[in-house]
Amino acid sequence: MLNEILFQIVLFLSNTIQTITGFAGTLLAMPFSIRLVGVEEAKTVLNLFTLVTCLIITIQNRHQIRYGILIRIICGMATGMLAGIWLFDRLPLQVMLKSYAVLVILVALKKIFFQKEIPVPSWMMLLVLIASGIIHGMFLSGGALLVIYAVTVLKDKQEFRATIAPVWVILNTMLMVSHYQSGYYTLHNLTAAAASILPLVLSIALGNFLYRKMDQKQFLKITYILLVFSGVSLFV
C-alpha cells in the first residue's frame, strides 16, 4: 500500500515536469517507479500518463507546432524505436544505459556552462534522433537525446514544447500497441492507471500554471537542469 502511495506521488511530480517542458517526466519517474511497483505496471501507467498529457498539450498548442521538424523527428525516432524494442532482450542493457546517461549529463553541463553553439553536421543530428528512438524503445527514456536535438532547431519555448509533445503522442501510441502484445494490459495494471487519474489532472493543471510563469531564459535553464537530473536518474 505504501509503495502505491509513493508511486502516485512520483507520478504527480514527474508529470508536472512533463507538462512544463514536454519531456523528462517518464525518464525521471521510471527508475523509482520500477522499484516501487515493478516494470510492467510502471511502463504501462507511465506510458498512458505521458500519452494523455502530451495529447492535451498538443491540442492546446497546435498552432505553435513546427510540422516540418515534427515529421523529421518522428521518422528518425520511429526507425530507432523499432530497433530498440528488438534490441531490448539482446544487448547488455546496463552498460548501454550508463553510457547513455554519461552522454546526456556531459551535453547538459556543456549547455549550462558553455553556451556557445558549435555547428553540427545534419547527418550527425539524424544519428542523434535515431539513437533517441533506440533508447526510447528500450527504456521509455529517449527524451534526453531528443531534447539535445530539439534545443538546437527550436529556439522558442512555445514551439519547443508544442513540437515535442506530439512526438510522444505518436511514439507512445506505438509503444502502447507493443505493451498490449506483451500482455502488459492486465486488470491490475489498468486498475492502477485508473487510480492515477486525480494525480494526472492535478499535475497537468499545476504544470500549465508554472509554464505560463516562465520566460524563455528560465525555460531553457530548467530544460538543461532536467537533462542533468535525467542522466543522473539513470544511475539510480
MDAnalysis code that builds the backbone (N, CA, C; Angstrom):
import MDAnalysis as mda
import numpy as np

u = mda.Universe.empty(708, n_residues=236, atom_resindex=np.repeat(np.arange(236), 3), trajectory=True)
u.add_TopologyAttr("name", ["N", "CA", "C"] * 236)
u.add_TopologyAttr("resid", np.arange(1, 237))
u.add_TopologyAttr("resname", ["MET", "LEU", "ASN", "GLU", "ILE", "LEU", "PHE", "GLN", "ILE", "VAL", "LEU", "PHE", "LEU", "SER", "ASN", "THR", "ILE", "GLN", "THR", "ILE", "THR", "GLY", "PHE", "ALA", "GLY", "THR", "LEU", "LEU", "ALA", "MET", "PRO", "PHE", "SER", "ILE", "ARG", "LEU", "VAL", "GLY", "VAL", "GLU", "GLU", "ALA", "LYS", "THR", "VAL", "LEU", "ASN", "LEU", "PHE", "THR", "LEU", "VAL", "THR", "CYS", "LEU", "ILE", "ILE", "THR", "ILE", "GLN", "ASN", "ARG", "HIS", "GLN", "ILE", "ARG", "TYR", "GLY", "ILE", "LEU", "ILE", "ARG", "ILE", "ILE", "CYS", "GLY", "MET", "ALA", "THR", "GLY", "MET", "LEU", "ALA", "GLY", "ILE", "TRP", "LEU", "PHE", "ASP", "ARG", "LEU", "PRO", "LEU", "GLN", "VAL", "MET", "LEU", "LYS", "SER", "TYR", "ALA", "VAL", "LEU", "VAL", "ILE", "LEU", "VAL", "ALA", "LEU", "LYS", "LYS", "ILE", "PHE", "PHE", "GLN", "LYS", "GLU", "ILE", "PRO", "VAL", "PRO", "SER", "TRP", "MET", "MET", "LEU", "LEU", "VAL", "LEU", "ILE", "ALA", "SER", "GLY", "ILE", "ILE", "HIS", "GLY", "MET", "PHE", "LEU", "SER", "GLY", "GLY", "ALA", "LEU", "LEU", "VAL", "ILE", "TYR", "ALA", "VAL", "THR", "VAL", "LEU", "LYS", "ASP", "LYS", "GLN", "GLU", "PHE", "ARG", "ALA", "THR", "ILE", "ALA", "PRO", "VAL", "TRP", "VAL", "ILE", "LEU", "ASN", "THR", "MET", "LEU", "MET", "VAL", "SER", "HIS", "TYR", "GLN", "SER", "GLY", "TYR", "TYR", "THR", "LEU", "HIS", "ASN", "LEU", "THR", "ALA", "ALA", "ALA", "ALA", "SER", "ILE", "LEU", "PRO", "LEU", "VAL", "LEU", "SER", "ILE", "ALA", "LEU", "GLY", "ASN", "PHE", "LEU", "TYR", "ARG", "LYS", "MET", "ASP", "GLN", "LYS", "GLN", "PHE", "LEU", "LYS", "ILE", "THR", "TYR", "ILE", "LEU", "LEU", "VAL", "PHE", "SER", "GLY", "VAL", "SER", "LEU", "PHE", "VAL"])
u.atoms.positions = np.array([
    [0.834, -1.216, 0.000],
    [0.000, 0.000, 0.000],
    [0.867, 1.263, 0.000],
    [1.924, 1.256, 0.852],
    [2.825, 2.411, 0.903],
    [3.493, 2.629, -0.441],
    [3.920, 1.545, -1.086],
    [4.565, 1.678, -2.395],
    [3.633, 2.304, -3.418],
    [2.348, 1.944, -3.379],
    [1.382, 2.515, -4.326],
    [1.189, 4.015, -4.070],
    [1.170, 4.422, -2.809],
    [1.040, 5.845, -2.474],
    [2.266, 6.619, -2.957],
    [3.445, 6.055, -2.703],
    [4.678, 6.701, -3.167],
    [4.705, 6.779, -4.696],
    [4.183, 5.752, -5.340],
    [4.095, 5.747, -6.803],
    [3.214, 6.883, -7.310],
    [2.096, 7.132, -6.634],
    [1.214, 8.237, -7.011],
    [1.922, 9.585, -6.872],
    [2.732, 9.726, -5.822],
    [3.489, 10.969, -5.623],
    [4.510, 11.149, -6.739],
    [5.201, 10.062, -7.083],
    [6.168, 10.111, -8.186],
    [5.473, 10.499, -9.489],
    [4.308, 9.912, -9.736],
    [3.543, 10.243, -10.943],
    [3.175, 11.725, -10.983],
    [2.701, 12.252, -9.863],
    [2.295, 13.653, -9.806],
    [3.474, 14.588, -10.093],
    [4.588, 14.369, -9.413],
    [5.750, 15.251, -9.573],
    [6.341, 15.149, -10.978],
    [6.492, 13.926, -11.468],
    [7.111, 13.745, -12.784],
    [6.212, 14.271, -13.896],
    [4.896, 14.098, -13.755],
    [4.003, 14.569, -14.811],
    [3.848, 16.086, -14.796],
    [4.052, 16.712, -13.642],
    [4.104, 18.180, -13.593],
    [5.271, 18.675, -14.436],
    [6.417, 18.036, -14.284],
    [7.593, 18.384, -15.093],
    [7.328, 18.124, -16.568],
    [6.699, 16.988, -16.867],
    [6.368, 16.655, -18.256],
    [5.481, 17.735, -18.874],
    [4.536, 18.249, -18.112],
    [3.620, 19.276, -18.614],
    [4.344, 20.599, -18.845],
    [5.290, 20.928, -17.973],
    [6.023, 22.194, -18.113],
    [6.875, 22.210, -19.369],
    [7.646, 21.151, -19.582],
    [8.667, 21.164, -20.635],
    [8.315, 20.324, -21.856],
    [7.375, 19.385, -21.699],
    [7.068, 18.484, -22.805],
    [7.955, 17.253, -22.832],
    [8.831, 17.077, -21.850],
    [9.700, 15.906, -21.797],
    [10.130, 15.656, -20.352],
    [10.901, 14.609, -20.152],
    [11.621, 14.291, -18.905],
    [10.772, 13.621, -17.832],
    [9.458, 13.713, -17.909],
    [8.646, 13.128, -16.852],
    [8.849, 11.629, -16.716],
    [8.713, 10.899, -17.803],
    [8.870, 9.451, -17.769],
    [10.291, 9.059, -17.391],
    [11.258, 9.765, -17.951],
    [12.660, 9.449, -17.685],
    [12.989, 9.586, -16.206],
    [12.495, 10.648, -15.575],
    [12.758, 10.855, -14.157],
    [11.983, 9.863, -13.286],
    [10.784, 9.512, -13.710],
    [9.932, 8.656, -12.887],
    [10.278, 7.181, -12.983],
    [10.794, 6.742, -14.124],
    [10.939, 5.310, -14.381],
    [11.800, 4.567, -13.361],
    [13.008, 5.042, -13.008],
    [13.824, 4.264, -12.056],
    [13.130, 4.038, -10.715],
    [12.480, 5.094, -10.190],
    [11.793, 4.975, -8.903],
    [10.541, 4.108, -9.027],
    [9.815, 4.284, -10.141],
    [8.565, 3.553, -10.331],
    [8.796, 2.050, -10.433],
    [9.858, 1.657, -11.121],
    [10.165, 0.230, -11.261],
    [10.404, -0.400, -9.895],
    [11.113, 0.333, -9.029],
    [11.397, -0.192, -7.688],
    [10.138, -0.235, -6.813],
    [9.199, 0.655, -7.068],
    [8.004, 0.734, -6.233],
    [6.931, -0.271, -6.639],
    [6.705, -0.423, -7.959],
    [5.569, -1.243, -8.404],
    [5.933, -2.296, -9.444],
    [7.190, -2.336, -9.873],
    [7.581, -3.327, -10.870],
    [7.574, -2.768, -12.284],
    [8.249, -3.478, -13.174],
    [8.466, -2.993, -14.536],
    [7.162, -2.849, -15.310],
    [6.320, -3.880, -15.301],
    [5.135, -3.872, -16.156],
    [4.149, -2.777, -15.755],
    [3.866, -2.664, -14.469],
    [2.932, -1.622, -14.026],
    [3.513, -0.241, -14.282],
    [4.805, -0.056, -14.006],
    [5.440, 1.240, -14.212],
    [5.376, 1.655, -15.681],
    [5.752, 0.757, -16.577],
    [5.759, 1.092, -18.003],
    [4.343, 1.345, -18.517],
    [3.384, 0.546, -18.052],
    [2.001, 0.710, -18.508],
    [1.432, 2.059, -18.082],
    [1.525, 2.377, -16.788],
    [0.918, 3.600, -16.265],
    [1.651, 4.833, -16.770],
    [2.978, 4.810, -16.759],
    [3.737, 5.980, -17.208],
    [3.519, 6.258, -18.688],
    [3.419, 5.205, -19.485],
    [3.180, 5.406, -20.908],
    [1.806, 6.041, -21.136],
    [0.783, 5.568, -20.440],
    [-0.557, 6.135, -20.577],
    [-0.602, 7.575, -20.061],
    [0.076, 7.839, -18.942],
    [0.146, 9.193, -18.383],
    [0.727, 10.163, -19.405],
    [1.881, 9.792, -19.945],
    [2.569, 10.664, -20.902],
    [1.735, 10.871, -22.153],
    [1.091, 9.815, -22.602],
    [0.254, 9.901, -23.799],
    [-0.875, 10.905, -23.616],
    [-1.600, 10.810, -22.499],
    [-2.717, 11.722, -22.235],
    [-2.225, 13.159, -22.064],
    [-1.172, 13.331, -21.273],
    [-0.645, 14.676, -21.018],
    [-0.201, 15.358, -22.302],
    [0.552, 14.648, -23.109],
    [1.087, 15.247, -24.334],
    [0.002, 15.454, -25.389],
    [-1.033, 14.624, -25.363],
    [-2.158, 14.850, -26.273],
    [-2.854, 16.168, -25.929],
    [-3.027, 16.435, -24.640],
    [-3.637, 17.700, -24.204],
    [-2.775, 18.886, -24.602],
    [-1.460, 18.789, -24.382],
    [-0.539, 19.863, -24.763],
    [-0.588, 20.098, -26.271],
    [-0.632, 19.008, -27.028],
    [-0.662, 19.116, -28.494],
    [-1.913, 19.853, -28.966],
    [-3.057, 19.494, -28.428],
    [-4.313, 20.132, -28.832],
    [-4.319, 21.616, -28.445],
    [-3.859, 21.910, -27.224],
    [-3.870, 23.286, -26.740],
    [-2.896, 24.186, -27.511],
    [-1.810, 23.607, -28.025],
    [-0.747, 24.413, -28.648],
    [-0.521, 24.051, -30.112],
    [-1.546, 23.548, -30.780],
    [-1.394, 23.043, -32.149],
    [-0.915, 24.113, -33.128],
    [-1.192, 25.385, -32.859],
    [-0.796, 26.441, -33.804],
    [0.688, 26.778, -33.696],
    [1.364, 26.327, -32.618],
    [2.797, 26.586, -32.452],
    [3.670, 25.423, -32.920],
    [3.053, 24.347, -33.398],
    [3.825, 23.167, -33.821],
    [4.587, 23.469, -35.116],
    [5.879, 23.118, -35.161],
    [6.675, 23.203, -36.381],
    [6.585, 21.832, -37.070],
    [5.668, 21.736, -38.031],
    [5.325, 20.423, -38.569],
    [6.460, 19.780, -39.364],
    [7.269, 20.577, -40.058],
    [8.397, 20.016, -40.796],
    [9.393, 19.339, -39.866],
    [9.704, 20.008, -38.762],
    [10.621, 19.441, -37.776],
    [9.989, 18.236, -37.098],
    [8.687, 18.318, -36.822],
    [7.982, 17.204, -36.192],
    [8.070, 15.942, -37.051],
    [7.847, 16.074, -38.346],
    [7.911, 14.911, -39.245],
    [9.315, 14.316, -39.263],
    [10.331, 15.185, -39.279],
    [11.719, 14.725, -39.263],
    [12.014, 13.939, -37.986],
    [11.533, 14.454, -36.862],
    [11.753, 13.784, -35.579],
    [11.067, 12.418, -35.554],
    [9.815, 12.376, -35.987],
    [9.049, 11.132, -35.952],
    [9.717, 10.063, -36.808],
    [10.133, 10.429, -38.007],
    [10.762, 9.438, -38.901],
    [12.052, 8.892, -38.300],
    [12.886, 9.793, -37.766],
    [14.154, 9.360, -37.182],
    [13.955, 8.507, -35.947],
    [13.073, 8.961, -35.047],
    [12.872, 8.235, -33.788],
    [12.108, 6.928, -33.990],
    [11.133, 6.916, -34.882],
    [10.366, 5.691, -35.109],
    [11.274, 4.584, -35.638],
    [12.194, 4.948, -36.519],
    [13.163, 3.969, -37.040],
    [13.996, 3.388, -35.904],
    [14.506, 4.274, -35.055],
    [15.319, 3.822, -33.931],
    [14.516, 3.047, -32.907],
    [13.269, 3.441, -32.680],
    [12.459, 2.803, -31.644],
    [12.151, 1.352, -31.987],
    [11.870, 1.075, -33.235],
    [11.623, -0.304, -33.654],
    [12.859, -1.161, -33.392],
    [14.028, -0.576, -33.664],
    [15.272, -1.297, -33.372],
    [15.450, -1.483, -31.867],
    [15.087, -0.460, -31.087],
    [15.232, -0.540, -29.639],
    [14.371, -1.622, -29.019],
    [13.141, -1.749, -29.497],
    [12.244, -2.800, -28.995],
    [12.848, -4.181, -29.271],
    [13.425, -4.345, -30.461],
    [14.046, -5.623, -30.836],
    [15.300, -5.895, -30.012],
    [16.078, -4.836, -29.716],
    [17.359, -4.993, -29.020],
    [17.215, -5.179, -27.516],
    [16.014, -4.898, -26.977],
    [15.825, -4.863, -25.523],
    [16.338, -6.120, -24.825],
    [16.094, -7.275, -25.409],
    [16.496, -8.535, -24.778],
    [17.794, -9.098, -25.353],
    [18.497, -8.301, -26.152],
    [19.653, -8.845, -26.871],
    [20.968, -8.129, -26.582],
    [20.950, -7.065, -25.784],
    [22.163, -6.291, -25.522],
    [22.410, -6.172, -24.020],
    [23.663, -5.881, -23.634],
    [23.967, -5.623, -22.209],
    [23.355, -4.285, -21.789],
    [22.130, -4.315, -21.297],
    [21.336, -3.109, -21.117],
    [21.955, -2.132, -20.130],
    [22.492, -2.626, -19.029],
    [23.026, -1.720, -18.015],
    [24.219, -0.932, -18.544],
    [25.055, -1.579, -19.319],
    [26.210, -0.882, -19.911],
    [25.733, 0.220, -20.853],
    [24.767, -0.110, -21.699],
    [24.236, 0.879, -22.635],
    [23.575, 2.043, -21.900],
    [22.813, 1.719, -20.861],
    [22.089, 2.753, -20.128],
    [23.058, 3.701, -19.426],
    [24.106, 3.165, -18.842],
    [25.086, 4.000, -18.145],
    [25.844, 4.890, -19.137],
    [26.203, 4.342, -20.290],
    [26.902, 5.136, -21.313],
    [26.013, 6.270, -21.809],
    [24.749, 5.966, -22.017],
    [23.775, 6.972, -22.430],
    [23.644, 8.070, -21.379],
    [23.609, 7.676, -20.107],
    [23.478, 8.637, -19.017],
    [24.665, 9.601, -18.989],
    [25.870, 9.071, -19.150],
    [27.072, 9.916, -19.146],
    [27.017, 10.927, -20.294],
    [26.603, 10.474, -21.471],
    [26.498, 11.367, -22.624],
    [25.511, 12.495, -22.356],
    [24.367, 12.163, -21.815],
    [23.334, 13.165, -21.534],
    [23.838, 14.201, -20.533],
    [24.495, 13.739, -19.466],
    [25.000, 14.644, -18.432],
    [26.047, 15.595, -19.011],
    [26.960, 15.062, -19.809],
    [28.017, 15.903, -20.390],
    [27.438, 16.969, -21.323],
    [26.488, 16.585, -22.151],
    [25.873, 17.552, -23.075],
    [25.114, 18.618, -22.299],
    [24.373, 18.214, -21.270],
    [23.601, 19.174, -20.476],
    [24.521, 20.162, -19.762],
    [25.613, 19.667, -19.182],
    [26.560, 20.551, -18.500],
    [27.211, 21.512, -19.478],
    [27.466, 21.027, -20.676],
    [28.015, 21.914, -21.711],
    [27.027, 23.033, -22.015],
    [25.745, 22.696, -22.128],
    [24.720, 23.699, -22.428],
    [24.584, 24.721, -21.296],
    [24.792, 24.286, -20.062],
    [24.653, 25.190, -18.921],
    [25.840, 26.130, -18.805],
    [27.064, 25.592, -18.950],
    [28.263, 26.368, -18.636],
    [28.990, 26.915, -19.866],
    [28.770, 26.311, -21.030],
    [29.423, 26.778, -22.260],
    [28.356, 26.895, -23.339],
    [27.752, 28.060, -23.421],
    [26.552, 28.222, -24.234],
    [26.834, 28.570, -25.697],
    [28.105, 28.703, -26.056],
    [28.442, 28.971, -27.447],
    [28.070, 27.761, -28.299],
    [27.308, 28.001, -29.367],
    [26.847, 26.912, -30.214],
    [27.948, 26.463, -31.175],
    [28.101, 25.156, -31.314],
    [29.062, 24.578, -32.255],
    [28.278, 23.954, -33.403],
    [28.557, 24.346, -34.658],
    [27.819, 23.771, -35.788],
    [27.957, 22.250, -35.822],
    [26.818, 21.577, -36.000],
    [26.797, 20.110, -36.035],
    [26.269, 19.666, -37.390],
    [26.976, 18.747, -38.083],
    [26.513, 18.282, -39.404],
    [25.123, 17.659, -39.316],
    [24.350, 17.798, -40.377],
    [22.978, 17.291, -40.379],
    [22.932, 15.776, -40.219],
    [23.921, 15.062, -40.770],
    [23.928, 13.604, -40.628],
    [24.112, 13.189, -39.170],
    [24.877, 13.979, -38.431],
    [25.086, 13.670, -37.022],
    [23.810, 13.901, -36.223],
    [23.071, 14.945, -36.574],
    [21.800, 15.211, -35.908],
    [20.796, 14.098, -36.193],
    [20.852, 13.547, -37.416],
    [19.978, 12.413, -37.745],
    [20.326, 11.209, -36.879],
    [21.611, 10.967, -36.663],
    [22.042, 9.864, -35.796],
    [21.554, 10.065, -34.361],
    [21.539, 11.328, -33.905],
    [21.040, 11.636, -32.571],
    [19.566, 11.242, -32.465],
    [18.791, 11.564, -33.503],
    [17.367, 11.213, -33.495],
    [17.158, 9.700, -33.472],
    [17.903, 8.989, -34.303],
    [17.770, 7.532, -34.350],
    [18.171, 6.914, -33.008],
    [19.278, 7.418, -32.430],
    [19.723, 6.916, -31.124],
    [18.676, 7.197, -30.051],
    [18.031, 8.360, -30.140],
    [16.965, 8.696, -29.208],
    [15.824, 7.688, -29.304],
    [15.478, 7.320, -30.527],
    [14.423, 6.324, -30.731],
    [14.803, 4.963, -30.181],
    [16.068, 4.555, -30.373],
    [16.529, 3.271, -29.849],
    [16.383, 3.231, -28.328],
    [16.857, 4.281, -27.668],
    [16.787, 4.343, -26.212],
    [15.333, 4.368, -25.740],
    [14.469, 5.082, -26.472],
    [13.065, 5.151, -26.074],
    [12.388, 3.795, -26.224],
    [12.730, 3.081, -27.281],
    [12.162, 1.753, -27.466],
    [12.594, 0.776, -26.393],
    [13.802, 0.964, -25.866],
    [14.332, 0.050, -24.856],
    [13.893, 0.416, -23.443],
    [13.904, 1.730, -23.132],
    [13.736, 2.153, -21.738],
    [12.651, 3.201, -21.514],
    [11.904, 3.593, -22.563],
    [10.962, 4.719, -22.455],
    [11.688, 5.994, -22.018],
    [12.951, 6.140, -22.395],
    [13.781, 7.215, -21.851],
    [14.580, 7.953, -22.922],
    [14.061, 8.011, -24.127],
    [14.813, 8.642, -25.208],
    [14.699, 10.148, -25.264],
    [13.926, 10.728, -24.336],
    [13.662, 12.157, -24.399],
    [14.883, 13.032, -24.269],
    [15.880, 12.588, -23.502],
    [17.054, 13.421, -23.279],
    [17.808, 13.671, -24.583],
    [18.033, 12.624, -25.361],
    [18.706, 12.815, -26.646],
    [17.847, 13.618, -27.609],
    [16.539, 13.414, -27.580],
    [15.651, 14.200, -28.430],
    [15.759, 15.682, -28.097],
    [15.843, 16.000, -26.812],
    [15.945, 17.400, -26.391],
    [17.250, 18.017, -26.870],
    [18.331, 17.230, -26.866],
    [19.604, 17.727, -27.388],
    [19.420, 18.172, -28.844],
    [18.653, 17.410, -29.601],
    [18.340, 17.797, -30.984],
    [17.391, 18.989, -31.016],
    [16.343, 18.935, -30.225],
    [15.275, 19.934, -30.312],
    [15.735, 21.330, -29.912],
    [16.588, 21.442, -28.883],
    [17.018, 22.775, -28.459],
    [17.912, 23.423, -29.509],
    [18.436, 22.608, -30.416],
    [19.265, 23.142, -31.494],
    [18.414, 23.739, -32.611],
    [17.263, 23.142, -32.876],
    [16.448, 23.563, -34.016],
    [15.196, 24.345, -33.622],
    [14.842, 24.327, -32.339],
    [13.645, 25.042, -31.871],
    [14.053, 26.046, -30.794],
    [14.117, 27.311, -31.142],
    [14.641, 28.327, -30.234],
    [13.574, 28.959, -29.346],
    [12.315, 28.826, -29.705],
    [11.228, 29.435, -28.949],
    [10.606, 28.405, -28.024],
    [10.333, 28.771, -26.768],
    [9.834, 27.796, -25.782],
    [8.461, 27.249, -26.173],
    [7.613, 28.092, -26.783],
    [6.288, 27.613, -27.182],
    [6.395, 26.600, -28.317],
    [7.251, 26.901, -29.307],
    [7.449, 25.968, -30.413],
    [8.108, 24.682, -29.933],
    [9.057, 24.803, -29.006],
    [9.747, 23.635, -28.458],
    [8.741, 22.697, -27.808],
    [7.976, 23.214, -26.875],
    [7.018, 22.397, -26.124],
    [5.929, 21.843, -27.036],
    [5.425, 22.686, -27.939],
    [4.335, 22.267, -28.816],
    [4.781, 21.206, -29.813],
    [6.030, 21.260, -30.257],
    [6.525, 20.303, -31.249],
    [6.976, 19.000, -30.608],
    [7.502, 19.073, -29.369],
    [7.942, 17.867, -28.675],
    [6.750, 17.011, -28.238],
    [5.668, 17.650, -27.779],
    [4.527, 16.904, -27.222],
    [3.930, 15.883, -28.202],
    [3.637, 16.261, -29.459],
    [3.052, 15.258, -30.358],
    [3.996, 14.116, -30.708],
    [5.300, 14.325, -30.529],
    [6.243, 13.227, -30.723],
    [5.902, 12.081, -29.777],
    [5.658, 12.429, -28.500],
    [5.344, 11.391, -27.516],
    [3.952, 10.813, -27.747],
    [3.022, 11.610, -28.257],
    [1.699, 11.072, -28.573],
    [1.828, 9.939, -29.596],
    [2.602, 10.183, -30.642],
    [2.743, 9.193, -31.717],
    [3.567, 7.992, -31.262],
    [4.733, 8.255, -30.670],
    [5.623, 7.157, -30.297],
    [5.059, 6.333, -29.135],
    [4.411, 6.989, -28.178],
    [3.858, 6.233, -27.059],
    [2.617, 5.444, -27.456],
    [1.921, 5.880, -28.511],
    [0.844, 5.061, -29.063],
    [1.413, 3.776, -29.651],
    [2.560, 3.911, -30.339],
    [3.245, 2.720, -30.866],
    [3.666, 1.787, -29.726],
    [4.180, 2.380, -28.654],
    [4.593, 1.580, -27.504],
    [3.391, 0.915, -26.824],
    [2.250, 1.606, -26.829],
    [1.044, 1.043, -26.232],
    [0.648, -0.246, -26.959],
    [0.776, -0.244, -28.274],
    [0.490, -1.456, -29.059],
    [1.471, -2.562, -28.673],
    [2.758, -2.190, -28.557],
    [3.776, -3.170, -28.169],
    [3.504, -3.724, -26.768],
    [3.112, -2.843, -25.840],
    [2.799, -3.283, -24.475],
    [1.596, -4.233, -24.460],
    [0.603, -3.930, -25.285],
    [-0.576, -4.794, -25.370],
    [-0.176, -6.189, -25.859],
    [0.656, -6.222, -26.889],
    [1.097, -7.507, -27.428],
    [1.934, -8.285, -26.413],
    [2.606, -7.550, -25.507],
    [3.435, -8.196, -24.478],
    [2.630, -8.581, -23.240],
    [1.326, -8.278, -23.236],
    [0.471, -8.676, -22.127],
    [0.518, -7.762, -20.924],
    [0.928, -6.488, -21.131],
    [1.027, -5.547, -20.014],
    [-0.340, -5.078, -19.512],
    [-1.358, -5.115, -20.375],
    [-2.647, -4.521, -20.002],
    [-3.506, -5.523, -19.240],
    [-3.015, -5.872, -18.058],
    [-3.757, -6.753, -17.150],
    [-4.747, -5.919, -16.343],
    [-5.663, -6.610, -15.659],
    [-6.642, -5.916, -14.821],
    [-5.933, -5.105, -13.733],
    [-4.882, -5.676, -13.150],
    [-4.139, -4.969, -12.099],
    [-3.533, -3.666, -12.617],
    [-2.871, -3.725, -13.782],
    [-2.208, -2.534, -14.316],
    [-3.210, -1.482, -14.770],
    [-4.319, -1.909, -15.341],
    [-5.353, -0.958, -15.761],
    [-6.035, -0.320, -14.558],
    [-6.214, -1.096, -13.481],
    [-6.774, -0.537, -12.249],
    [-5.831, 0.511, -11.663],
    [-4.517, 0.238, -11.706],
    [-3.523, 1.197, -11.218],
    [-3.563, 2.481, -12.047],
    [-3.763, 2.341, -13.348],
    [-3.854, 3.525, -14.208],
    [-5.107, 4.334, -13.884],
    [-6.222, 3.657, -13.682],
    [-7.472, 4.349, -13.354],
    [-7.375, 5.068, -12.016],
    [-6.654, 4.474, -11.069],
    [-6.495, 5.075, -9.742],
    [-5.602, 6.315, -9.786],
    [-4.923, 6.523, -10.902],
    [-3.980, 7.632, -11.028],
    [-4.570, 8.846, -11.742],
    [-5.875, 8.839, -11.987],
    [-6.488, 9.932, -12.741],
    [-6.379, 11.263, -12.005],
    [-6.607, 11.257, -10.696],
    [-6.529, 12.511, -9.933],
    [-5.130, 13.129, -9.980],
    [-4.061, 12.372, -9.694],
    [-2.722, 12.955, -9.846],
    [-2.454, 13.460, -11.264],
    [-2.990, 12.763, -12.258],
    [-2.818, 13.194, -13.646],
    [-3.432, 14.573, -13.868],
    [-4.685, 14.756, -13.455],
    [-5.383, 16.033, -13.661],
    [-4.692, 17.162, -12.897],
    [-4.335, 16.909, -11.655],
    [-3.695, 17.941, -10.837],
    [-2.325, 18.326, -11.383],
    [-1.557, 17.342, -11.860],
    [-0.218, 17.628, -12.377],
    [-0.277, 18.441, -13.662],
    [-1.263, 18.170, -14.510],
    [-1.413, 18.950, -15.751],
    [-1.783, 20.397, -15.419],
    [-2.692, 20.583, -14.465],
    [-3.101, 21.941, -14.073],
    [-1.921, 22.719, -13.490],
    [-1.175, 22.095, -12.589],
    [-0.028, 22.769, -11.974],
    [1.067, 23.034, -13.002],
    [1.337, 22.068, -13.850],
    [2.372, 22.232, -14.866],
    [2.075, 23.372, -15.824],
    [0.834, 23.469, -16.270],
    [0.454, 24.567, -17.170],
    [0.571, 25.924, -16.470],
    [0.211, 25.989, -15.203],
    [0.327, 27.237, -14.442],
    [1.791, 27.672, -14.338],
    [2.674, 26.736, -13.984],
    [4.091, 27.070, -13.841],
    [4.723, 27.436, -15.183],
    [4.310, 26.765, -16.252],
    [4.840, 27.054, -17.589],
    [4.554, 28.493, -17.996],
    [3.342, 28.956, -17.719],
    [2.963, 30.322, -18.108],
    [3.749, 31.382, -17.345],
    [4.322, 31.014, -16.207],
    [5.071, 31.972, -15.394],
    [6.534, 32.115, -15.843],
    [6.989, 31.275, -16.755],
    [8.399, 31.256, -17.133],
    [8.662, 32.049, -18.396],
    [9.837, 32.734, -18.434],
    [10.269, 33.339, -19.683],
    [11.193, 32.353, -20.409],
    [11.669, 32.747, -21.599],
    [12.471, 31.847, -22.427],
    [13.757, 31.396, -21.721],
    [14.446, 32.328, -21.079],
    [15.715, 32.010, -20.423],
    [15.509, 31.020, -19.279],
    [14.464, 31.245, -18.468],
    [14.175, 30.324, -17.371],
    [13.794, 28.939, -17.900],
    [13.038, 28.938, -18.989],
    [12.605, 27.676, -19.577],
    [13.809, 26.844, -20.025],
    [14.760, 27.479, -20.721],
    [15.939, 26.763, -21.193],
    [16.809, 26.286, -20.033],
    [16.961, 27.122, -19.007],
    [17.767, 26.726, -17.858],
    [17.169, 25.494, -17.183],
    [15.852, 25.507, -16.994],
    [15.183, 24.355, -16.391],
    [15.340, 23.119, -17.280],
    [15.250, 23.318, -18.593],
    [15.410, 22.213, -19.530],
    [16.776, 21.552, -19.385],
    [17.829, 22.367, -19.312],
    [19.177, 21.810, -19.195],
    [19.403, 21.154, -17.835],
    [18.863, 21.758, -16.791],
    [18.995, 21.157, -15.452],
    [18.268, 19.813, -15.409],
    [17.099, 19.752, -16.044],
    [16.364, 18.492, -16.099],
    [17.141, 17.436, -16.869],
    [17.885, 17.854, -17.892],
    [18.715, 16.903, -18.616],
    [19.765, 16.281, -17.697],
    [20.370, 17.118, -16.847],
    [21.355, 16.597, -15.891],
    [20.691, 15.581, -14.966],
    [19.550, 15.949, -14.385],
    [18.837, 15.037, -13.487],
    [18.385, 13.770, -14.231],
    [18.011, 13.944, -15.505],
    [17.605, 12.785, -16.297],
    [18.756, 11.792, -16.419],
    [19.943, 12.323, -16.705],
    [21.110, 11.469, -16.803],
    [21.447, 10.802, -15.484],
    [21.437, 11.586, -14.400],
    [21.754, 11.054, -13.068],
    [20.750, 9.972, -12.666],
    [19.461, 10.188, -13.011],
    [18.428, 9.224, -12.612],
    [18.661, 7.858, -13.223],
    [19.370, 7.807, -14.349],
    [19.630, 6.524, -14.995],
    [20.652, 5.683, -14.226],
    [21.340, 6.313, -13.271],
    [22.266, 5.551, -12.423],
    [21.578, 5.016, -11.171],
    [20.326, 5.453, -10.926],
    [19.627, 5.038, -9.708],
    [19.267, 3.560, -9.775],
])
